[in-house]
Amino acid sequence: MSVDEQFQKAADDIKNLKSRPTDEELLELYALFKQATVGDINTERPGLFELKAKAKWDAWNGKKGMPTEEAKLAYITRAKQLIETYGLN
């Protein structure tokens, strides 16, 4: 299975976890997914009162410079860890 196929399978599987991961785990997955699919962050940091959007922006910005392939592999690894921890429906 290619890295792209593994990445897509991980992205599909992660939607079927038995229970919700922590906010930190979700932010890590979000940042890796965005870096893998979009690349370096391409938007302005959200305003002061947009706490959720700022947290997501900061997480993604923390992956700045990570190559797409590396981000996909990191996402696959992290998704597998979460699947082991939380299980699938």
PDB file of N, CA, C and O in Angstrom, chain B, residues numbered from 101:
ATOM      1  N   MET B 101       0.851  -1.178   0.000  1.00  0.00           N
ATOM      2  CA  MET B 101       0.000   0.000   0.000  1.00  0.00           C
ATOM      3  C   MET B 101       0.899   1.245   0.000  1.00  0.00           C
ATOM      4  O   MET B 101       1.852   1.323   0.776  1.00  0.00           O
ATOM      5  N   SER B 102       0.601   2.198  -0.855  1.00  0.00           N
ATOM      6  CA  SER B 102       1.406   3.417  -0.950  1.00  0.00           C
ATOM      7  C   SER B 102       1.171   4.310   0.268  1.00  0.00           C
ATOM      8  O   SER B 102       0.210   4.123   1.014  1.00  0.00           O
ATOM      9  N   VAL B 103       2.055   5.273   0.453  1.00  0.00           N
ATOM     10  CA  VAL B 103       1.912   6.217   1.567  1.00  0.00           C
ATOM     11  C   VAL B 103       0.599   6.974   1.431  1.00  0.00           C
ATOM     12  O   VAL B 103      -0.101   7.176   2.424  1.00  0.00           O
ATOM     13  N   ASP B 104       0.256   7.394   0.224  1.00  0.00           N
ATOM     14  CA  ASP B 104      -1.005   8.115   0.014  1.00  0.00           C
ATOM     15  C   ASP B 104      -2.215   7.253   0.394  1.00  0.00           C
ATOM     16  O   ASP B 104      -3.166   7.749   0.997  1.00  0.00           O
ATOM     17  N   GLU B 105      -2.176   5.970   0.042  1.00  0.00           N
ATOM     18  CA  GLU B 105      -3.275   5.065   0.374  1.00  0.00           C
ATOM     19  C   GLU B 105      -3.358   4.845   1.893  1.00  0.00           C
ATOM     20  O   GLU B 105      -4.447   4.823   2.467  1.00  0.00           O
ATOM     21  N   GLN B 106      -2.191   4.684   2.535  1.00  0.00           N
ATOM     22  CA  GLN B 106      -2.155   4.525   3.988  1.00  0.00           C
ATOM     23  C   GLN B 106      -2.685   5.780   4.684  1.00  0.00           C
ATOM     24  O   GLN B 106      -3.416   5.701   5.671  1.00  0.00           O
ATOM     25  N   PHE B 107      -2.296   6.939   4.144  1.00  0.00           N
ATOM     26  CA  PHE B 107      -2.740   8.209   4.708  1.00  0.00           C
ATOM     27  C   PHE B 107      -4.257   8.330   4.602  1.00  0.00           C
ATOM     28  O   PHE B 107      -4.915   8.714   5.568  1.00  0.00           O
ATOM     29  N   GLN B 108      -4.812   8.008   3.450  1.00  0.00           N
ATOM     30  CA  GLN B 108      -6.257   8.100   3.259  1.00  0.00           C
ATOM     31  C   GLN B 108      -6.993   7.121   4.167  1.00  0.00           C
ATOM     32  O   GLN B 108      -8.032   7.459   4.734  1.00  0.00           O
ATOM     33  N   LYS B 109      -6.456   5.907   4.307  1.00  0.00           N
ATOM     34  CA  LYS B 109      -7.076   4.906   5.185  1.00  0.00           C
ATOM     35  C   LYS B 109      -7.043   5.394   6.636  1.00  0.00           C
ATOM     36  O   LYS B 109      -8.032   5.261   7.357  1.00  0.00           O
ATOM     37  N   ALA B 110      -5.904   5.960   7.066  1.00  0.00           N
ATOM     38  CA  ALA B 110      -5.790   6.476   8.431  1.00  0.00           C
ATOM     39  C   ALA B 110      -6.796   7.608   8.660  1.00  0.00           C
ATOM     40  O   ALA B 110      -7.441   7.670   9.706  1.00  0.00           O
ATOM     41  N   ALA B 111      -6.924   8.499   7.674  1.00  0.00           N
ATOM     42  CA  ALA B 111      -7.867   9.621   7.781  1.00  0.00           C
ATOM     43  C   ALA B 111      -9.305   9.116   7.870  1.00  0.00           C
ATOM     44  O   ALA B 111     -10.119   9.687   8.596  1.00  0.00           O
ATOM     45  N   ASP B 112      -9.617   8.056   7.140  1.00  0.00           N
ATOM     46  CA  ASP B 112     -10.966   7.475   7.200  1.00  0.00           C
ATOM     47  C   ASP B 112     -11.190   6.752   8.528  1.00  0.00           C
ATOM     48  O   ASP B 112     -12.242   6.900   9.150  1.00  0.00           O
ATOM     49  N   ASP B 113     -10.199   5.971   8.957  1.00  0.00           N
ATOM     50  CA  ASP B 113     -10.323   5.200  10.193  1.00  0.00           C
ATOM     51  C   ASP B 113     -10.470   6.089  11.423  1.00  0.00           C
ATOM     52  O   ASP B 113     -11.218   5.762  12.345  1.00  0.00           O
ATOM     53  N   ILE B 114      -9.761   7.201  11.436  1.00  0.00           N
ATOM     54  CA  ILE B 114      -9.749   8.064  12.621  1.00  0.00           C
ATOM     55  C   ILE B 114     -11.142   8.642  12.900  1.00  0.00           C
ATOM     56  O   ILE B 114     -11.434   9.042  14.027  1.00  0.00           O
ATOM     57  N   LYS B 115     -11.987   8.685  11.891  1.00  0.00           N
ATOM     58  CA  LYS B 115     -13.357   9.194  12.056  1.00  0.00           C
ATOM     59  C   LYS B 115     -14.250   8.194  12.781  1.00  0.00           C
ATOM     60  O   LYS B 115     -15.367   8.528  13.176  1.00  0.00           O
ATOM     61  N   ASN B 116     -13.759   6.963  12.958  1.00  0.00           N
ATOM     62  CA  ASN B 116     -14.578   5.900  13.553  1.00  0.00           C
ATOM     63  C   ASN B 116     -14.052   5.420  14.899  1.00  0.00           C
ATOM     64  O   ASN B 116     -14.251   4.262  15.266  1.00  0.00           O
ATOM     65  N   LEU B 117     -13.389   6.291  15.629  1.00  0.00           N
ATOM     66  CA  LEU B 117     -12.901   5.918  16.953  1.00  0.00           C
ATOM     67  C   LEU B 117     -14.074   5.721  17.901  1.00  0.00           C
ATOM     68  O   LEU B 117     -15.094   6.400  17.780  1.00  0.00           O
ATOM     69  N   LYS B 118     -13.933   4.788  18.854  1.00  0.00           N
ATOM     70  CA  LYS B 118     -14.997   4.512  19.819  1.00  0.00           C
ATOM     71  C   LYS B 118     -15.243   5.694  20.744  1.00  0.00           C
ATOM     72  O   LYS B 118     -16.387   5.988  21.092  1.00  0.00           O
ATOM     73  N   SER B 119     -14.170   6.374  21.143  1.00  0.00           N
ATOM     74  CA  SER B 119     -14.338   7.549  21.997  1.00  0.00           C
ATOM     75  C   SER B 119     -13.468   8.687  21.481  1.00  0.00           C
ATOM     76  O   SER B 119     -12.561   8.483  20.674  1.00  0.00           O
ATOM     77  N   ARG B 120     -13.763   9.877  21.959  1.00  0.00           N
ATOM     78  CA  ARG B 120     -13.112  11.089  21.470  1.00  0.00           C
ATOM     79  C   ARG B 120     -11.725  11.251  22.100  1.00  0.00           C
ATOM     80  O   ARG B 120     -11.583  11.186  23.321  1.00  0.00           O
ATOM     81  N   PRO B 121     -10.704  11.464  21.261  1.00  0.00           N
ATOM     82  CA  PRO B 121      -9.362  11.755  21.794  1.00  0.00           C
ATOM     83  C   PRO B 121      -9.346  13.098  22.528  1.00  0.00           C
ATOM     84  O   PRO B 121     -10.303  13.868  22.453  1.00  0.00           O
ATOM     85  N   THR B 122      -8.257  13.365  23.231  1.00  0.00           N
ATOM     86  CA  THR B 122      -8.122  14.633  23.936  1.00  0.00           C
ATOM     87  C   THR B 122      -7.984  15.770  22.928  1.00  0.00           C
ATOM     88  O   THR B 122      -7.690  15.549  21.753  1.00  0.00           O
ATOM     89  N   ASP B 123      -8.201  16.974  23.408  1.00  0.00           N
ATOM     90  CA  ASP B 123      -8.046  18.152  22.542  1.00  0.00           C
ATOM     91  C   ASP B 123      -6.631  18.222  21.971  1.00  0.00           C
ATOM     92  O   ASP B 123      -6.452  18.560  20.801  1.00  0.00           O
ATOM     93  N   GLU B 124      -5.628  17.905  22.788  1.00  0.00           N
ATOM     94  CA  GLU B 124      -4.233  17.949  22.334  1.00  0.00           C
ATOM     95  C   GLU B 124      -3.986  16.935  21.220  1.00  0.00           C
ATOM     96  O   GLU B 124      -3.297  17.226  20.243  1.00  0.00           O
ATOM     97  N   GLU B 125      -4.558  15.740  21.379  1.00  0.00           N
ATOM     98  CA  GLU B 125      -4.405  14.706  20.351  1.00  0.00           C
ATOM     99  C   GLU B 125      -5.082  15.129  19.050  1.00  0.00           C
ATOM    100  O   GLU B 125      -4.546  14.925  17.961  1.00  0.00           O
ATOM    101  N   LEU B 126      -6.257  15.716  19.181  1.00  0.00           N
ATOM    102  CA  LEU B 126      -6.981  16.182  17.994  1.00  0.00           C
ATOM    103  C   LEU B 126      -6.238  17.315  17.294  1.00  0.00           C
ATOM    104  O   LEU B 126      -6.196  17.362  16.065  1.00  0.00           O
ATOM    105  N   LEU B 127      -5.653  18.227  18.067  1.00  0.00           N
ATOM    106  CA  LEU B 127      -4.882  19.323  17.468  1.00  0.00           C
ATOM    107  C   LEU B 127      -3.667  18.787  16.718  1.00  0.00           C
ATOM    108  O   LEU B 127      -3.337  19.275  15.637  1.00  0.00           O
ATOM    109  N   GLU B 128      -3.008  17.791  17.284  1.00  0.00           N
ATOM    110  CA  GLU B 128      -1.845  17.181  16.625  1.00  0.00           C
ATOM    111  C   GLU B 128      -2.259  16.546  15.297  1.00  0.00           C
ATOM    112  O   GLU B 128      -1.586  16.727  14.282  1.00  0.00           O
ATOM    113  N   LEU B 129      -3.356  15.809  15.307  1.00  0.00           N
ATOM    114  CA  LEU B 129      -3.850  15.189  14.073  1.00  0.00           C
ATOM    115  C   LEU B 129      -4.221  16.254  13.043  1.00  0.00           C
ATOM    116  O   LEU B 129      -3.883  16.138  11.865  1.00  0.00           O
ATOM    117  N   TYR B 130      -4.912  17.282  13.497  1.00  0.00           N
ATOM    118  CA  TYR B 130      -5.318  18.371  12.608  1.00  0.00           C
ATOM    119  C   TYR B 130      -4.099  19.000  11.941  1.00  0.00           C
ATOM    120  O   TYR B 130      -4.069  19.185  10.724  1.00  0.00           O
ATOM    121  N   ALA B 131      -3.091  19.326  12.755  1.00  0.00           N
ATOM    122  CA  ALA B 131      -1.895  19.989  12.235  1.00  0.00           C
ATOM    123  C   ALA B 131      -1.174  19.111  11.221  1.00  0.00           C
ATOM    124  O   ALA B 131      -0.746  19.591  10.172  1.00  0.00           O
ATOM    125  N   LEU B 132      -1.040  17.836  11.532  1.00  0.00           N
ATOM    126  CA  LEU B 132      -0.374  16.916  10.601  1.00  0.00           C
ATOM    127  C   LEU B 132      -1.182  16.753   9.319  1.00  0.00           C
ATOM    128  O   LEU B 132      -0.613  16.702   8.228  1.00  0.00           O
ATOM    129  N   PHE B 133      -2.510  16.669   9.444  1.00  0.00           N
ATOM    130  CA  PHE B 133      -3.358  16.528   8.265  1.00  0.00           C
ATOM    131  C   PHE B 133      -3.234  17.754   7.358  1.00  0.00           C
ATOM    132  O   PHE B 133      -3.058  17.625   6.146  1.00  0.00           O
ATOM    133  N   LYS B 134      -3.327  18.934   7.954  1.00  0.00           N
ATOM    134  CA  LYS B 134      -3.232  20.158   7.158  1.00  0.00           C
ATOM    135  C   LYS B 134      -1.858  20.287   6.495  1.00  0.00           C
ATOM    136  O   LYS B 134      -1.761  20.679   5.332  1.00  0.00           O
ATOM    137  N   GLN B 135      -0.802  19.957   7.236  1.00  0.00           N
ATOM    138  CA  GLN B 135       0.547  20.044   6.674  1.00  0.00           C
ATOM    139  C   GLN B 135       0.709  19.047   5.525  1.00  0.00           C
ATOM    140  O   GLN B 135       1.365  19.341   4.526  1.00  0.00           O
ATOM    141  N   ALA B 136       0.107  17.870   5.676  1.00  0.00           N
ATOM    142  CA  ALA B 136       0.200  16.829   4.653  1.00  0.00           C
ATOM    143  C   ALA B 136      -0.616  17.167   3.410  1.00  0.00           C
ATOM    144  O   ALA B 136      -0.228  16.806   2.298  1.00  0.00           O
ATOM    145  N   THR B 137      -1.737  17.851   3.585  1.00  0.00           N
ATOM    146  CA  THR B 137      -2.621  18.106   2.450  1.00  0.00           C
ATOM    147  C   THR B 137      -2.488  19.499   1.848  1.00  0.00           C
ATOM    148  O   THR B 137      -2.715  19.678   0.652  1.00  0.00           O
ATOM    149  N   VAL B 138      -2.121  20.489   2.664  1.00  0.00           N
ATOM    150  CA  VAL B 138      -2.031  21.870   2.180  1.00  0.00           C
ATOM    151  C   VAL B 138      -0.583  22.343   2.123  1.00  0.00           C
ATOM    152  O   VAL B 138      -0.201  23.086   1.220  1.00  0.00           O
ATOM    153  N   GLY B 139       0.219  21.907   3.094  1.00  0.00           N
ATOM    154  CA  GLY B 139       1.594  22.402   3.212  1.00  0.00           C
ATOM    155  C   GLY B 139       1.658  23.456   4.296  1.00  0.00           C
ATOM    156  O   GLY B 139       0.822  23.478   5.200  1.00  0.00           O
ATOM    157  N   ASP B 140       2.646  24.330   4.208  1.00  0.00           N
ATOM    158  CA  ASP B 140       2.815  25.369   5.223  1.00  0.00           C
ATOM    159  C   ASP B 140       1.569  26.239   5.319  1.00  0.00           C
ATOM    160  O   ASP B 140       0.880  26.488   4.330  1.00  0.00           O
ATOM    161  N   ILE B 141       1.303  26.688   6.533  1.00  0.00           N
ATOM    162  CA  ILE B 141       0.113  27.497   6.798  1.00  0.00           C
ATOM    163  C   ILE B 141       0.084  28.714   5.874  1.00  0.00           C
ATOM    164  O   ILE B 141       1.107  29.345   5.609  1.00  0.00           O
ATOM    165  N   ASN B 142      -1.119  29.020   5.393  1.00  0.00           N
ATOM    166  CA  ASN B 142      -1.258  30.069   4.380  1.00  0.00           C
ATOM    167  C   ASN B 142      -2.330  31.096   4.748  1.00  0.00           C
ATOM    168  O   ASN B 142      -2.872  31.775   3.876  1.00  0.00           O
ATOM    169  N   THR B 143      -2.632  31.204   6.047  1.00  0.00           N
ATOM    170  CA  THR B 143      -3.645  32.154   6.498  1.00  0.00           C
ATOM    171  C   THR B 143      -3.096  32.986   7.649  1.00  0.00           C
ATOM    172  O   THR B 143      -2.091  32.636   8.268  1.00  0.00           O
ATOM    173  N   GLU B 144      -3.768  34.081   7.917  1.00  0.00           N
ATOM    174  CA  GLU B 144      -3.406  34.935   9.052  1.00  0.00           C
ATOM    175  C   GLU B 144      -3.886  34.293  10.336  1.00  0.00           C
ATOM    176  O   GLU B 144      -4.854  33.532  10.334  1.00  0.00           O
ATOM    177  N   ARG B 145      -3.209  34.600  11.440  1.00  0.00           N
ATOM    178  CA  ARG B 145      -3.621  34.079  12.743  1.00  0.00           C
ATOM    179  C   ARG B 145      -4.957  34.712  13.122  1.00  0.00           C
ATOM    180  O   ARG B 145      -5.136  35.923  12.993  1.00  0.00           O
ATOM    181  N   PRO B 146      -5.898  33.885  13.592  1.00  0.00           N
ATOM    182  CA  PRO B 146      -7.219  34.402  13.976  1.00  0.00           C
ATOM    183  C   PRO B 146      -7.137  35.411  15.119  1.00  0.00           C
ATOM    184  O   PRO B 146      -6.124  35.522  15.809  1.00  0.00           O
ATOM    185  N   GLY B 147      -8.232  36.138  15.293  1.00  0.00           N
ATOM    186  CA  GLY B 147      -8.309  37.184  16.308  1.00  0.00           C
ATOM    187  C   GLY B 147      -8.309  36.667  17.737  1.00  0.00           C
ATOM    188  O   GLY B 147      -8.407  35.466  17.990  1.00  0.00           O
ATOM    189  N   LEU B 148      -8.199  37.591  18.642  1.00  0.00           N
ATOM    190  CA  LEU B 148      -8.044  37.341  20.066  1.00  0.00           C
ATOM    191  C   LEU B 148      -9.131  36.445  20.662  1.00  0.00           C
ATOM    192  O   LEU B 148      -8.834  35.611  21.517  1.00  0.00           O
ATOM    193  N   PHE B 149     -10.361  36.600  20.234  1.00  0.00           N
ATOM    194  CA  PHE B 149     -11.469  35.884  20.851  1.00  0.00           C
ATOM    195  C   PHE B 149     -11.829  34.577  20.146  1.00  0.00           C
ATOM    196  O   PHE B 149     -12.762  33.888  20.559  1.00  0.00           O
ATOM    197  N   GLU B 150     -11.115  34.241  19.115  1.00  0.00           N
ATOM    198  CA  GLU B 150     -11.359  32.992  18.383  1.00  0.00           C
ATOM    199  C   GLU B 150     -10.417  31.917  18.915  1.00  0.00           C
ATOM    200  O   GLU B 150      -9.455  31.534  18.250  1.00  0.00           O
ATOM    201  N   LEU B 151     -10.704  31.439  20.117  1.00  0.00           N
ATOM    202  CA  LEU B 151      -9.789  30.544  20.825  1.00  0.00           C
ATOM    203  C   LEU B 151      -9.558  29.225  20.101  1.00  0.00           C
ATOM    204  O   LEU B 151      -8.415  28.787  19.966  1.00  0.00           O
ATOM    205  N   LYS B 152     -10.625  28.588  19.635  1.00  0.00           N
ATOM    206  CA  LYS B 152     -10.478  27.306  18.941  1.00  0.00           C
ATOM    207  C   LYS B 152      -9.688  27.484  17.643  1.00  0.00           C
ATOM    208  O   LYS B 152      -8.781  26.704  17.349  1.00  0.00           O
ATOM    209  N   ALA B 153     -10.034  28.502  16.879  1.00  0.00           N
ATOM    210  CA  ALA B 153      -9.345  28.760  15.610  1.00  0.00           C
ATOM    211  C   ALA B 153      -7.874  29.088  15.845  1.00  0.00           C
ATOM    212  O   ALA B 153      -7.013  28.668  15.072  1.00  0.00           O
ATOM    213  N   LYS B 154      -7.582  29.835  16.909  1.00  0.00           N
ATOM    214  CA  LYS B 154      -6.180  30.160  17.226  1.00  0.00           C
ATOM    215  C   LYS B 154      -5.400  28.907  17.605  1.00  0.00           C
ATOM    216  O   LYS B 154      -4.250  28.744  17.196  1.00  0.00           O
ATOM    217  N   ALA B 155      -6.010  28.031  18.375  1.00  0.00           N
ATOM    218  CA  ALA B 155      -5.343  26.790  18.778  1.00  0.00           C
ATOM    219  C   ALA B 155      -5.032  25.932  17.554  1.00  0.00           C
ATOM    220  O   ALA B 155      -3.949  25.355  17.458  1.00  0.00           O
ATOM    221  N   LYS B 156      -5.966  25.848  16.631  1.00  0.00           N
ATOM    222  CA  LYS B 156      -5.740  25.076  15.406  1.00  0.00           C
ATOM    223  C   LYS B 156      -4.651  25.734  14.556  1.00  0.00           C
ATOM    224  O   LYS B 156      -3.784  25.049  14.014  1.00  0.00           O
ATOM    225  N   TRP B 157      -4.697  27.051  14.444  1.00  0.00           N
ATOM    226  CA  TRP B 157      -3.697  27.781  13.669  1.00  0.00           C
ATOM    227  C   TRP B 157      -2.303  27.564  14.273  1.00  0.00           C
ATOM    228  O   TRP B 157      -1.345  27.289  13.551  1.00  0.00           O
ATOM    229  N   ASP B 158      -2.201  27.688  15.587  1.00  0.00           N
ATOM    230  CA  ASP B 158      -0.907  27.509  16.260  1.00  0.00           C
ATOM    231  C   ASP B 158      -0.368  26.094  16.070  1.00  0.00           C
ATOM    232  O   ASP B 158       0.828  25.904  15.844  1.00  0.00           O
ATOM    233  N   ALA B 159      -1.250  25.106  16.162  1.00  0.00           N
ATOM    234  CA  ALA B 159      -0.822  23.716  15.983  1.00  0.00           C
ATOM    235  C   ALA B 159      -0.286  23.501  14.570  1.00  0.00           C
ATOM    236  O   ALA B 159       0.770  22.896  14.386  1.00  0.00           O
ATOM    237  N   TRP B 160      -1.017  23.996  13.580  1.00  0.00           N
ATOM    238  CA  TRP B 160      -0.589  23.843  12.186  1.00  0.00           C
ATOM    239  C   TRP B 160       0.696  24.621  11.942  1.00  0.00           C
ATOM    240  O   TRP B 160       1.610  24.119  11.287  1.00  0.00           O
ATOM    241  N   ASN B 161       0.774  25.832  12.457  1.00  0.00           N
ATOM    242  CA  ASN B 161       1.970  26.652  12.276  1.00  0.00           C
ATOM    243  C   ASN B 161       3.203  25.964  12.883  1.00  0.00           C
ATOM    244  O   ASN B 161       4.323  26.168  12.413  1.00  0.00           O
ATOM    245  N   GLY B 162       2.997  25.160  13.913  1.00  0.00           N
ATOM    246  CA  GLY B 162       4.087  24.423  14.539  1.00  0.00           C
ATOM    247  C   GLY B 162       4.692  23.363  13.631  1.00  0.00           C
ATOM    248  O   GLY B 162       5.790  22.874  13.897  1.00  0.00           O
ATOM    249  N   LYS B 163       4.001  23.010  12.577  1.00  0.00           N
ATOM    250  CA  LYS B 163       4.502  22.010  11.612  1.00  0.00           C
ATOM    251  C   LYS B 163       5.144  22.672  10.393  1.00  0.00           C
ATOM    252  O   LYS B 163       5.551  21.986   9.455  1.00  0.00           O
ATOM    253  N   LYS B 164       5.235  23.986  10.404  1.00  0.00           N
ATOM    254  CA  LYS B 164       5.778  24.740   9.271  1.00  0.00           C
ATOM    255  C   LYS B 164       7.147  24.196   8.865  1.00  0.00           C
ATOM    256  O   LYS B 164       8.021  23.992   9.708  1.00  0.00           O
ATOM    257  N   GLY B 165       7.319  23.968   7.577  1.00  0.00           N
ATOM    258  CA  GLY B 165       8.585  23.475   7.057  1.00  0.00           C
ATOM    259  C   GLY B 165       8.668  21.959   6.967  1.00  0.00           C
ATOM    260  O   GLY B 165       9.585  21.430   6.339  1.00  0.00           O
ATOM    261  N   MET B 166       7.722  21.246   7.586  1.00  0.00           N
ATOM    262  CA  MET B 166       7.723  19.781   7.521  1.00  0.00           C
ATOM    263  C   MET B 166       7.308  19.355   6.108  1.00  0.00           C
ATOM    264  O   MET B 166       6.271  19.795   5.612  1.00  0.00           O
ATOM    265  N   PRO B 167       8.105  18.508   5.462  1.00  0.00           N
ATOM    266  CA  PRO B 167       7.736  18.049   4.123  1.00  0.00           C
ATOM    267  C   PRO B 167       6.420  17.261   4.125  1.00  0.00           C
ATOM    268  O   PRO B 167       6.081  16.617   5.117  1.00  0.00           O
ATOM    269  N   THR B 168       5.699  17.316   3.033  1.00  0.00           N
ATOM    270  CA  THR B 168       4.406  16.650   2.896  1.00  0.00           C
ATOM    271  C   THR B 168       4.499  15.168   3.227  1.00  0.00           C
ATOM    272  O   THR B 168       3.687  14.651   3.995  1.00  0.00           O
ATOM    273  N   GLU B 169       5.463  14.495   2.665  1.00  0.00           N
ATOM    274  CA  GLU B 169       5.616  13.042   2.877  1.00  0.00           C
ATOM    275  C   GLU B 169       5.852  12.738   4.359  1.00  0.00           C
ATOM    276  O   GLU B 169       5.279  11.794   4.902  1.00  0.00           O
ATOM    277  N   GLU B 170       6.685  13.527   4.995  1.00  0.00           N
ATOM    278  CA  GLU B 170       6.970  13.345   6.421  1.00  0.00           C
ATOM    279  C   GLU B 170       5.710  13.573   7.258  1.00  0.00           C
ATOM    280  O   GLU B 170       5.461  12.845   8.219  1.00  0.00           O
ATOM    281  N   ALA B 171       4.921  14.577   6.895  1.00  0.00           N
ATOM    282  CA  ALA B 171       3.676  14.859   7.610  1.00  0.00           C
ATOM    283  C   ALA B 171       2.690  13.702   7.442  1.00  0.00           C
ATOM    284  O   ALA B 171       2.000  13.334   8.393  1.00  0.00           O
ATOM    285  N   LYS B 172       2.621  13.132   6.251  1.00  0.00           N
ATOM    286  CA  LYS B 172       1.729  11.987   6.018  1.00  0.00           C
ATOM    287  C   LYS B 172       2.148  10.798   6.868  1.00  0.00           C
ATOM    288  O   LYS B 172       1.308  10.146   7.489  1.00  0.00           O
ATOM    289  N   LEU B 173       3.434  10.520   6.897  1.00  0.00           N
ATOM    290  CA  LEU B 173       3.932   9.395   7.692  1.00  0.00           C
ATOM    291  C   LEU B 173       3.683   9.620   9.179  1.00  0.00           C
ATOM    292  O   LEU B 173       3.303   8.690   9.890  1.00  0.00           O
ATOM    293  N   ALA B 174       3.890  10.840   9.654  1.00  0.00           N
ATOM    294  CA  ALA B 174       3.639  11.165  11.057  1.00  0.00           C
ATOM    295  C   ALA B 174       2.152  11.029  11.377  1.00  0.00           C
ATOM    296  O   ALA B 174       1.791  10.549  12.452  1.00  0.00           O
ATOM    297  N   TYR B 175       1.291  11.447  10.455  1.00  0.00           N
ATOM    298  CA  TYR B 175      -0.157  11.321  10.651  1.00  0.00           C
ATOM    299  C   TYR B 175      -0.548   9.851  10.748  1.00  0.00           C
ATOM    300  O   TYR B 175      -1.318   9.468  11.629  1.00  0.00           O
ATOM    301  N   ILE B 176      -0.024   9.034   9.853  1.00  0.00           N
ATOM    302  CA  ILE B 176      -0.322   7.596   9.854  1.00  0.00           C
ATOM    303  C   ILE B 176       0.087   6.971  11.185  1.00  0.00           C
ATOM    304  O   ILE B 176      -0.675   6.209  11.779  1.00  0.00           O
ATOM    305  N   THR B 177       1.285   7.296  11.645  1.00  0.00           N
ATOM    306  CA  THR B 177       1.782   6.761  12.912  1.00  0.00           C
ATOM    307  C   THR B 177       0.900   7.191  14.075  1.00  0.00           C
ATOM    308  O   THR B 177       0.527   6.371  14.913  1.00  0.00           O
ATOM    309  N   ARG B 178       0.567   8.476  14.127  1.00  0.00           N
ATOM    310  CA  ARG B 178      -0.250   9.005  15.227  1.00  0.00           C
ATOM    311  C   ARG B 178      -1.658   8.412  15.188  1.00  0.00           C
ATOM    312  O   ARG B 178      -2.225   8.085  16.231  1.00  0.00           O
ATOM    313  N   ALA B 179      -2.217   8.274  13.995  1.00  0.00           N
ATOM    314  CA  ALA B 179      -3.555   7.686  13.861  1.00  0.00           C
ATOM    315  C   ALA B 179      -3.554   6.245  14.372  1.00  0.00           C
ATOM    316  O   ALA B 179      -4.486   5.834  15.063  1.00  0.00           O
ATOM    317  N   LYS B 180      -2.523   5.481  14.041  1.00  0.00           N
ATOM    318  CA  LYS B 180      -2.435   4.095  14.513  1.00  0.00           C
ATOM    319  C   LYS B 180      -2.367   4.053  16.035  1.00  0.00           C
ATOM    320  O   LYS B 180      -2.984   3.192  16.662  1.00  0.00           O
ATOM    321  N   GLN B 181      -1.623   4.977  16.629  1.00  0.00           N
ATOM    322  CA  GLN B 181      -1.525   5.026  18.100  1.00  0.00           C
ATOM    323  C   GLN B 181      -2.896   5.313  18.716  1.00  0.00           C
ATOM    324  O   GLN B 181      -3.287   4.684  19.699  1.00  0.00           O
ATOM    325  N   LEU B 182      -3.613   6.259  18.133  1.00  0.00           N
ATOM    326  CA  LEU B 182      -4.938   6.606  18.666  1.00  0.00           C
ATOM    327  C   LEU B 182      -5.941   5.470  18.471  1.00  0.00           C
ATOM    328  O   LEU B 182      -6.800   5.245  19.323  1.00  0.00           O
ATOM    329  N   ILE B 183      -5.833   4.766  17.368  1.00  0.00           N
ATOM    330  CA  ILE B 183      -6.715   3.619  17.118  1.00  0.00           C
ATOM    331  C   ILE B 183      -6.435   2.529  18.152  1.00  0.00           C
ATOM    332  O   ILE B 183      -7.366   1.894  18.648  1.00  0.00           O
ATOM    333  N   GLU B 184      -5.168   2.307  18.477  1.00  0.00           N
ATOM    334  CA  GLU B 184      -4.820   1.327  19.510  1.00  0.00           C
ATOM    335  C   GLU B 184      -5.360   1.768  20.871  1.00  0.00           C
ATOM    336  O   GLU B 184      -5.829   0.939  21.651  1.00  0.00           O
ATOM    337  N   THR B 185      -5.295   3.052  21.153  1.00  0.00           N
ATOM    338  CA  THR B 185      -5.740   3.573  22.450  1.00  0.00           C
ATOM    339  C   THR B 185      -7.256   3.575  22.572  1.00  0.00           C
ATOM    340  O   THR B 185      -7.796   3.134  23.587  1.00  0.00           O
ATOM    341  N   TYR B 186      -7.948   4.066  21.552  1.00  0.00           N
ATOM    342  CA  TYR B 186      -9.398   4.282  21.637  1.00  0.00           C
ATOM    343  C   TYR B 186     -10.236   3.210  20.955  1.00  0.00           C
ATOM    344  O   TYR B 186     -11.423   3.082  21.255  1.00  0.00           O
ATOM    345  N   GLY B 187      -9.649   2.437  20.045  1.00  0.00           N
ATOM    346  CA  GLY B 187     -10.382   1.414  19.321  1.00  0.00           C
ATOM    347  C   GLY B 187     -11.301   1.995  18.254  1.00  0.00           C
ATOM    348  O   GLY B 187     -11.597   3.190  18.248  1.00  0.00           O
ATOM    349  N   LEU B 188     -11.740   1.134  17.360  1.00  0.00           N
ATOM    350  CA  LEU B 188     -12.646   1.545  16.283  1.00  0.00           C
ATOM    351  C   LEU B 188     -14.043   1.005  16.530  1.00  0.00           C
ATOM    352  O   LEU B 188     -14.221  -0.042  17.153  1.00  0.00           O
ATOM    353  N   ASN B 189     -15.034   1.740  16.030  1.00  0.00           N
ATOM    354  CA  ASN B 189     -16.431   1.271  16.118  1.00  0.00           C
ATOM    355  C   ASN B 189     -16.642   0.109  15.192  1.00  0.00           C
ATOM    356  O   ASN B 189     -17.747  -0.428  15.117  1.00  0.00           O
TER     357      ASN B 189
END
